[in-house]
Amino acid sequence: MNNKIITERTETPHSETHVETTEPVWEITTFKLVRVSASDKAYTNGVQQIKFKVELAFNDKLTGKPGVPTETELASLTIAFTDESRRLPPDTGTATGWMTSPGVASAEDTTYDKGYLAHPAGTGHLKAAYPGPASSPHSSVFRYFHVANRGGAAQRMSLCAYVECDDGWKYLTNGKRFDDEGVEHVADHDSREDVEGVTPETWAIDSYPWERDILSGDEGGSESRSQPDYNPDSVHRYTLSFRDPRGIVIGIRSMVVSPGGMIQWHDKVQGEHRACFTGYAQPGSTRLIWDGAVPVGMTALPTLPSADEKQGVIVLVGRQNIAYESGKPNGPLTLTTTDWYGNTNTLKVRFKGTLGEGRWTLVLYR
């Protein structure tokens, strides 16, 4: 803001020290922080976010007209800690505790939205119905922020909005403003929002629906058939999801499987050809991933007919043409799952038994 700055000399009470400060150019008319998200809580996993809106309007004292912030002033608009008047650190992927994204001008801008669901609990109050840019009578500017907590304390914290004018004055919605010398002054604008960090939970195994359906073949491969040398290429699909404490299935967003597959033969002897092996697919994907260390025989590998963005998939493939080999991956599989709240939990999958029919059933456990 290239306005002339008027300076004045002031003397502090009971002191001969003179401090030269600038008369503020801004006269703020509107300065608000509003929580947009339905919940004031966030798991301290660094990816679940709380969305906020900041509204700012001011008059330029030099012109007597509504002011327009410079790009520098807009860039300074952010979220701060109420008690400390300190700005939240930027969410760069390495910050800890409470942190914030840069501001964006539109509520529909998802540049800094990590896409996870809001926390299922909160205060329930929601004050997002303030006038938007089209209806504001104060020539307001708006910015939207996404706040997250990575590894911070599980406690409540008060936040406010922060902006710095080009003349050096800093304004917050905690009832404070600071001149260009850092001296604190009382301000009229008091608009605060509480947030609460919640320690990520380790969910019980029954929070993970584990369901099987048969894509091809039958319940137990060819062993129930009259022709034992028949290769039905039986394929069983196991889907893994997540049910939150309210009983709502919100699902798995991503899943890392290690090793990428495992295999088990009917018997662990030379000459055995009856085997079951596994592969997996990420939530929302029909692309099956196979472990190169697991023998799969000469028959074409199966494909998935559909995908669900809330479900990870483990497929169990039964064949009768895979010659026994010792030392191949036999499990268990370790599944590192991240649910749609952003919490990561580790599960395991194994064959039900080590010999015979045990290879036809996969068991989910911790």
C-alpha positions as CSV (number, residue, x, y, z in Angstrom):
1,M,0.0,0.0,0.0
2,N,1.8,3.1,-1.2
3,N,0.2,5.6,1.1
4,K,2.0,8.3,3.0
5,I,2.6,7.2,6.6
6,I,2.0,9.8,9.3
7,T,4.3,9.5,12.3
8,E,4.0,10.8,15.8
9,R,6.2,10.8,18.9
10,T,4.8,9.3,22.1
11,E,6.1,9.2,25.7
12,T,5.4,6.3,28.0
13,P,4.1,7.1,31.5
14,H,6.7,7.4,34.2
15,S,9.5,7.3,31.7
16,E,11.5,9.7,29.6
17,T,11.8,7.2,26.8
18,H,10.3,8.4,23.6
19,V,9.0,5.8,21.1
20,E,8.3,6.8,17.5
21,T,5.4,4.8,16.0
22,T,3.3,5.2,12.9
23,E,-0.4,6.2,12.9
24,P,-2.2,3.2,11.4
25,V,-3.5,3.6,7.9
26,W,-6.2,1.1,8.3
27,E,-9.5,1.4,10.2
28,I,-10.8,-2.1,10.3
29,T,-14.5,-2.5,9.9
30,T,-14.9,-6.2,9.7
31,F,-12.5,-8.9,10.9
32,K,-13.9,-12.4,11.5
33,L,-12.7,-16.0,11.9
34,V,-15.4,-18.6,11.2
35,R,-15.2,-22.4,11.4
36,V,-16.6,-23.9,8.2
37,S,-16.1,-27.6,9.1
38,A,-18.8,-29.4,11.0
39,S,-16.4,-30.4,13.8
40,D,-14.0,-28.5,15.9
41,K,-11.9,-31.6,16.5
42,A,-9.1,-33.1,14.4
43,Y,-7.1,-36.3,14.9
44,T,-3.4,-35.4,15.4
45,N,-2.4,-37.4,12.3
46,G,-1.5,-34.4,10.2
47,V,-4.0,-35.0,7.5
48,Q,-7.5,-34.6,9.0
49,Q,-8.3,-30.9,8.6
50,I,-10.6,-28.2,10.0
51,K,-11.7,-25.6,7.5
52,F,-11.9,-21.9,8.4
53,K,-13.1,-18.7,6.7
54,V,-11.6,-15.3,7.4
55,E,-13.4,-12.1,6.4
56,L,-11.5,-8.7,6.3
57,A,-12.7,-5.2,5.5
58,F,-11.2,-1.8,6.3
59,N,-11.3,1.8,5.5
60,D,-8.2,3.7,4.3
61,K,-7.8,6.6,6.7
62,L,-5.9,8.6,4.1
63,T,-8.7,8.4,1.5
64,G,-11.7,7.8,3.8
65,K,-12.8,5.1,1.4
66,P,-13.0,1.3,1.7
67,G,-9.4,-0.1,1.3
68,V,-8.1,-2.8,-1.0
69,P,-5.3,-4.9,0.5
70,T,-2.1,-5.3,-1.4
71,E,-0.8,-8.7,-2.5
72,T,1.6,-8.6,0.4
73,E,-1.1,-7.9,2.9
74,L,-3.3,-10.6,1.5
75,A,-0.3,-13.1,1.8
76,S,0.0,-12.1,5.5
77,L,-3.6,-13.1,6.2
78,T,-3.5,-16.3,8.3
79,I,-4.5,-18.1,11.5
80,A,-2.8,-17.5,14.8
81,F,-2.9,-18.8,18.4
82,T,-5.2,-16.6,20.4
83,D,-3.2,-16.6,23.7
84,E,0.2,-16.0,22.2
85,S,-0.8,-13.9,19.2
86,R,1.6,-16.1,17.2
87,R,1.0,-17.3,13.7
88,L,0.5,-21.0,13.1
89,P,3.4,-22.5,11.2
90,P,2.7,-23.4,7.6
91,D,1.7,-27.0,6.8
92,T,4.8,-28.0,4.8
93,G,4.6,-31.7,5.7
94,T,7.2,-31.5,8.5
95,A,5.7,-29.1,11.0
96,T,4.3,-30.5,14.2
97,G,1.4,-29.4,16.4
98,W,-1.2,-27.1,14.9
99,M,-0.4,-25.8,11.4
100,T,-2.3,-24.1,8.6
101,S,-2.4,-24.1,4.8
102,P,-2.1,-20.9,2.8
103,G,-5.3,-19.1,2.2
104,V,-7.4,-19.4,-1.0
105,A,-10.0,-17.0,-2.2
106,S,-12.8,-19.4,-3.0
107,A,-14.6,-21.9,-0.8
108,E,-14.6,-24.3,-3.7
109,D,-10.8,-24.2,-4.1
110,T,-9.5,-27.6,-3.0
111,T,-5.8,-26.9,-3.6
112,Y,-4.9,-27.5,0.1
113,D,-7.8,-29.8,1.0
114,K,-6.3,-33.2,1.7
115,G,-9.6,-34.9,1.1
116,Y,-10.2,-36.7,4.5
117,L,-13.5,-36.7,6.3
118,A,-14.1,-34.3,9.2
119,H,-13.8,-35.7,12.8
120,P,-17.1,-37.6,13.7
121,A,-17.5,-35.6,17.0
122,G,-17.4,-31.9,17.8
123,T,-19.2,-29.1,19.5
124,G,-22.0,-29.1,17.0
125,H,-22.1,-25.3,16.5
126,L,-21.4,-24.1,13.0
127,K,-21.2,-20.4,12.1
128,A,-20.4,-20.6,8.4
129,A,-23.4,-18.7,7.3
130,Y,-21.8,-15.3,7.2
131,P,-22.3,-13.2,4.1
132,G,-20.1,-14.3,1.2
133,P,-18.3,-12.0,-1.2
134,A,-21.4,-11.3,-3.3
135,S,-23.5,-10.0,-0.5
136,S,-21.0,-8.3,1.9
137,P,-21.7,-4.6,2.5
138,H,-18.2,-3.9,3.6
139,S,-16.1,-4.6,0.5
140,S,-14.8,-7.6,2.3
141,V,-12.1,-10.0,1.1
142,F,-12.3,-13.6,2.1
143,R,-9.7,-16.3,2.5
144,Y,-10.2,-20.0,3.4
145,F,-7.7,-22.0,5.4
146,H,-7.3,-25.7,6.3
147,V,-5.8,-26.3,9.7
148,A,-4.4,-29.7,10.9
149,N,-2.5,-31.1,13.8
150,R,0.5,-33.4,13.5
151,G,1.7,-35.1,16.7
152,G,0.5,-32.3,18.9
153,A,-1.1,-32.5,22.4
154,A,-4.6,-33.8,22.7
155,Q,-6.1,-30.6,24.2
156,R,-8.3,-27.7,23.3
157,M,-6.7,-24.6,21.8
158,S,-8.1,-21.2,20.8
159,L,-7.4,-19.7,17.4
160,C,-7.9,-16.3,15.8
161,A,-7.2,-14.5,12.5
162,Y,-4.1,-12.5,11.8
163,V,-3.1,-9.9,9.2
164,E,-0.3,-7.4,8.7
165,C,-0.7,-4.0,7.0
166,D,2.2,-2.7,4.9
167,D,2.6,0.1,7.4
168,G,3.8,-2.5,9.9
169,W,0.7,-2.7,12.1
170,K,-0.5,-6.2,12.9
171,Y,-4.1,-7.0,13.7
172,L,-5.7,-10.1,15.3
173,T,-9.2,-11.2,16.2
174,N,-8.2,-11.8,19.8
175,G,-8.8,-8.1,20.8
176,K,-5.2,-7.1,20.1
177,R,-3.2,-5.1,17.6
178,F,0.5,-4.3,17.5
179,D,2.1,-1.2,16.1
180,D,5.2,-1.2,13.9
181,E,7.4,-1.2,17.0
182,G,5.7,-4.3,18.4
183,V,3.8,-2.4,21.1
184,E,0.5,-4.0,22.0
185,H,-2.8,-2.0,21.7
186,V,-6.4,-2.9,22.4
187,A,-8.5,-3.7,19.3
188,D,-12.2,-3.9,18.9
189,H,-12.4,-7.2,16.9
190,D,-12.8,-10.4,19.0
191,S,-13.6,-13.4,16.9
192,R,-12.1,-16.7,18.1
193,E,-12.6,-20.4,17.4
194,D,-11.7,-23.3,19.6
195,V,-10.1,-26.5,18.2
196,E,-9.2,-29.8,19.8
197,G,-6.6,-32.3,19.0
198,V,-7.5,-35.9,19.4
199,T,-5.0,-38.8,19.6
200,P,-5.5,-41.3,16.8
201,E,-7.2,-44.4,17.9
202,T,-6.2,-48.1,17.5
203,W,-9.5,-49.6,16.3
204,A,-10.7,-53.0,17.4
205,I,-10.5,-55.8,14.8
206,D,-14.3,-55.9,14.6
207,S,-14.2,-52.3,13.3
208,Y,-12.9,-53.7,10.0
209,P,-15.6,-55.5,7.9
210,W,-13.9,-58.5,6.1
211,E,-16.2,-60.0,3.6
212,R,-15.8,-62.6,0.9
213,D,-17.5,-63.3,-2.4
214,I,-16.7,-65.8,-5.2
215,L,-15.8,-64.2,-8.5
216,S,-15.2,-67.5,-10.3
217,G,-15.0,-71.2,-9.6
218,D,-16.5,-72.4,-6.3
219,E,-16.2,-72.5,-2.6
220,G,-13.2,-74.8,-2.4
221,G,-11.7,-74.9,-5.8
222,S,-11.7,-78.2,-7.7
223,E,-11.4,-80.5,-4.7
224,S,-15.2,-80.9,-4.5
225,R,-15.3,-81.8,-8.2
226,S,-15.3,-85.3,-9.7
227,Q,-12.3,-84.4,-11.9
228,P,-9.4,-83.7,-9.6
229,D,-7.2,-82.6,-12.5
230,Y,-9.6,-79.9,-13.6
231,N,-8.4,-76.3,-13.1
232,P,-11.4,-74.1,-12.4
233,D,-9.2,-71.0,-11.6
234,S,-11.3,-70.3,-8.5
235,V,-11.1,-66.7,-7.4
236,H,-12.3,-65.4,-4.1
237,R,-12.5,-61.7,-3.4
238,Y,-12.0,-60.4,0.2
239,T,-13.0,-56.8,0.8
240,L,-11.7,-54.8,3.7
241,S,-13.4,-51.6,5.0
242,F,-13.7,-49.6,8.2
243,R,-16.6,-48.9,10.5
244,D,-16.3,-45.9,12.9
245,P,-17.5,-45.9,16.5
246,R,-20.9,-44.7,15.4
247,G,-21.3,-47.9,13.3
248,I,-21.0,-45.9,10.0
249,V,-18.8,-47.6,7.4
250,I,-16.5,-44.8,6.2
251,G,-14.0,-47.1,4.6
252,I,-10.3,-47.5,3.9
253,R,-8.6,-44.8,1.8
254,S,-5.3,-46.5,1.2
255,M,-3.6,-49.8,2.0
256,V,0.0,-50.9,1.9
257,V,0.5,-54.7,1.7
258,S,3.8,-56.4,2.6
259,P,4.8,-58.7,1.2
260,G,2.7,-58.2,-1.8
261,G,1.4,-61.8,-1.8
262,M,1.7,-65.3,-0.4
263,I,1.1,-68.8,-1.5
264,Q,0.2,-72.1,0.2
265,W,0.1,-75.6,-1.3
266,H,-2.2,-78.4,-0.2
267,D,0.8,-80.3,1.0
268,K,4.4,-79.2,1.2
269,V,6.0,-82.0,-0.8
270,Q,7.5,-82.4,-4.2
271,G,5.0,-83.3,-6.8
272,E,2.2,-81.2,-5.2
273,H,0.4,-78.9,-7.6
274,R,-2.7,-77.7,-5.7
275,A,-2.1,-74.2,-4.4
276,C,-3.8,-70.9,-3.4
277,F,-2.0,-67.6,-3.7
278,T,-3.0,-63.9,-3.1
279,G,-2.8,-60.5,-4.8
280,Y,-4.3,-57.2,-3.8
281,A,-5.9,-54.0,-5.1
282,Q,-6.0,-50.5,-3.6
283,P,-9.3,-48.9,-2.7
284,G,-11.0,-47.5,-5.8
285,S,-8.8,-49.5,-8.2
286,T,-9.4,-52.6,-10.3
287,R,-5.7,-53.1,-10.9
288,L,-4.5,-56.2,-9.1
289,I,-1.0,-56.2,-7.7
290,W,1.0,-59.4,-7.5
291,D,4.3,-60.3,-5.7
292,G,6.9,-61.4,-8.2
293,A,8.3,-63.9,-5.6
294,V,5.0,-65.9,-5.6
295,P,4.6,-68.5,-8.4
296,V,1.3,-68.2,-10.2
297,G,1.4,-70.9,-12.9
298,M,0.7,-70.5,-16.6
299,T,-3.0,-69.6,-16.5
300,A,-3.9,-66.0,-17.1
301,L,-4.2,-63.9,-13.9
302,P,-7.7,-62.8,-12.9
303,T,-9.0,-59.3,-13.0
304,L,-11.5,-57.4,-10.8
305,P,-14.9,-56.5,-12.3
306,S,-15.4,-53.4,-10.1
307,A,-13.9,-51.3,-7.4
308,D,-15.1,-49.3,-4.4
309,E,-13.2,-46.3,-3.0
310,K,-14.0,-47.4,0.5
311,Q,-12.6,-50.9,0.2
312,G,-9.2,-52.5,-0.1
313,V,-9.2,-56.0,-1.8
314,I,-7.3,-59.2,-1.2
315,V,-7.9,-61.9,-3.8
316,L,-7.4,-65.6,-3.2
317,V,-6.7,-67.6,-6.4
318,G,-6.9,-71.4,-6.3
319,R,-5.0,-73.4,-9.0
320,Q,-4.0,-77.0,-9.6
321,N,-1.1,-76.4,-11.9
322,I,1.5,-74.8,-9.7
323,A,4.4,-77.1,-8.8
324,Y,5.5,-76.9,-5.2
325,E,8.5,-74.8,-4.4
326,S,10.0,-74.5,-0.9
327,G,10.9,-71.1,0.6
328,K,8.1,-69.1,-1.1
329,P,6.2,-66.3,0.8
330,N,3.7,-68.1,3.0
331,G,2.5,-65.1,5.0
332,P,1.2,-63.5,7.0
333,L,0.6,-60.3,5.0
334,T,0.9,-57.0,6.9
335,L,-1.7,-54.5,5.9
336,T,-1.0,-50.9,6.8
337,T,-4.4,-49.2,6.3
338,T,-5.3,-45.5,6.4
339,D,-9.0,-44.8,6.9
340,W,-11.0,-41.8,5.6
341,Y,-10.3,-40.0,8.9
342,G,-6.6,-40.2,8.2
343,N,-5.7,-42.7,11.0
344,T,-3.3,-45.5,10.2
345,N,-3.7,-49.0,11.7
346,T,-1.9,-52.2,11.0
347,L,-3.7,-55.5,10.4
348,K,-2.5,-59.0,9.3
349,V,-3.9,-61.7,7.0
350,R,-3.0,-65.4,7.1
351,F,-4.2,-68.6,5.7
352,K,-6.6,-70.3,8.0
353,G,-4.5,-73.5,8.2
354,T,-1.0,-74.6,7.2
355,L,-2.1,-77.7,5.2
356,G,-5.0,-79.0,3.1
357,E,-8.3,-77.1,3.1
358,G,-6.8,-74.3,5.2
359,R,-5.4,-72.6,2.2
360,W,-9.0,-71.8,0.9
361,T,-9.8,-69.3,3.8
362,L,-8.1,-66.0,4.6
363,V,-8.2,-64.8,8.2
364,L,-8.0,-61.1,9.3
365,Y,-6.4,-60.4,12.7
366,R,-4.0,-58.1,14.6
